[in-house]
Amino acid sequence: MARPRKKRQTHFNPKALHFKPQGIPLKELKIEFLNKEELESVRLKYVEEMDQTLAAEKMGTSQSTFQRILKSALKKIAVAITEGKAIEIEE
């Protein structure tokens, strides 16, 4: 039986929940879903410019878990941009 997932801390609520290519209706686009943990990892690392150890501490997780969350977020963002998909932030 798997261990229960630990609640990670996020301290940010985005003003927008969808980002999409201009000129294409959202209903016509495929969507990459980004969860709040992934968004928070990107914000802490690239907007707040924290090192991964400090960012992981702020989120209440290990540095290796933070790295996995960040890697997942960056892959989803890269796929959305290069393949013309929308990004939806899950609540």
SVG drawing of the C-alpha trace seen along z (x, -y; Angstrom):
<svg xmlns="http://www.w3.org/2000/svg" viewBox="-15 -38 35 40">
<polyline fill="none" stroke="black" stroke-width="0.4" points="0.0,0.0 1.4,-3.4 2.3,-6.0 -0.3,-8.9 0.8,-12.0 2.2,-14.8 0.4,-18.1 2.8,-20.7 2.6,-24.4 1.8,-26.9 1.6,-30.6 0.4,-31.9 -3.0,-32.2 -2.7,-33.0 -4.7,-35.8 -5.4,-33.8 -6.1,-30.1 -5.7,-29.7 -2.9,-30.7 -3.3,-30.0 -2.0,-30.9 -3.5,-34.0 -6.2,-33.8 -7.3,-30.2 -10.5,-29.6 -9.8,-27.6 -12.3,-24.9 -10.2,-24.1 -6.9,-23.6 -5.5,-20.6 -4.6,-21.5 -1.6,-20.9 -2.7,-20.8 -0.3,-22.4 -1.1,-21.9 -0.5,-24.5 2.6,-22.7 4.2,-22.9 3.3,-26.5 4.6,-27.3 7.9,-25.6 8.4,-27.6 7.5,-30.8 9.9,-30.2 12.8,-29.1 12.5,-31.6 10.4,-34.6 11.6,-34.7 15.1,-33.4 15.4,-31.0 17.9,-28.2 16.2,-24.7 17.1,-24.0 15.4,-27.1 12.4,-26.7 11.9,-23.1 12.0,-24.2 9.4,-26.9 7.1,-24.3 7.6,-21.8 9.3,-19.1 12.7,-17.6 15.0,-19.1 14.8,-16.0 11.0,-16.1 11.1,-19.8 13.3,-19.0 10.9,-16.4 8.0,-18.9 9.9,-21.6 11.0,-19.3 7.4,-18.2 6.3,-21.8 9.0,-22.8 8.2,-19.9 4.5,-20.7 5.2,-24.4 7.7,-23.5 5.2,-21.1 2.5,-23.7 4.6,-26.3 6.2,-24.2 3.0,-22.3 0.6,-25.3 -1.4,-24.0 -3.2,-25.9 -2.0,-25.7 -4.7,-25.3 -3.8,-25.8 -5.7,-23.3 -7.2,-24.5"/>
</svg>
